[in-house]
Amino acid sequence: MMAMLFAQRVILGKTEFNAVPAKLKAQVADILVNECGLPELVPAEFGGTAEA
């Protein structure tokens, strides 16, 4: 549930991905890449295409 909240905040631009709590980063990355189709918001180390 918290991962979805942070994913939405990243999508809306209210939170940067690097500000997501470490325990949730993998889950948030999965949501952004696989459910929302937004790999450009996720750093490459978490399976996205954004530069760190």
C-alpha positions as CSV (number, residue, x, y, z in Angstrom):
1,M,0.0,0.0,0.0
2,M,2.8,2.4,0.9
3,A,4.7,1.5,-2.3
4,M,1.6,2.5,-4.4
5,L,1.4,5.8,-2.5
6,F,5.1,6.6,-3.2
7,A,4.7,5.5,-6.8
8,Q,1.8,8.0,-7.3
9,R,3.9,10.7,-5.6
10,V,6.8,10.1,-8.0
11,I,4.4,10.1,-11.0
12,L,2.9,13.4,-9.9
13,G,6.4,14.9,-9.3
14,K,5.8,15.5,-5.6
15,T,8.6,13.1,-4.6
16,E,11.8,12.2,-6.3
17,F,12.6,8.5,-6.6
18,N,15.7,8.9,-4.6
19,A,13.6,10.2,-1.7
20,V,11.6,7.0,-1.5
21,P,12.5,5.0,1.6
22,A,15.1,2.3,0.9
23,K,12.8,-0.6,2.0
24,L,10.2,0.5,-0.6
25,K,12.4,1.4,-3.6
26,A,12.3,-2.1,-5.2
27,Q,8.5,-2.2,-4.9
28,V,8.0,1.3,-6.1
29,A,10.3,0.7,-9.1
30,D,8.3,-2.5,-10.0
31,I,5.0,-0.5,-9.9
32,L,6.4,2.3,-12.0
33,V,8.0,0.1,-14.6
34,N,5.6,-2.9,-14.8
35,E,2.2,-1.5,-13.9
36,C,2.4,2.1,-15.0
37,G,4.9,1.8,-17.9
38,L,7.1,4.6,-16.7
39,P,10.6,3.3,-16.7
40,E,11.9,6.8,-17.3
41,L,11.1,7.6,-13.7
42,V,13.2,4.8,-12.3
43,P,17.0,4.7,-12.1
44,A,18.8,1.9,-14.1
45,E,19.9,0.2,-10.9
46,F,16.2,-0.6,-10.2
47,G,15.4,-1.6,-13.7
48,G,14.4,1.7,-15.2
49,T,15.9,4.0,-17.8
50,A,16.5,7.2,-15.8
51,E,20.0,8.2,-15.1
52,A,21.1,8.3,-11.5
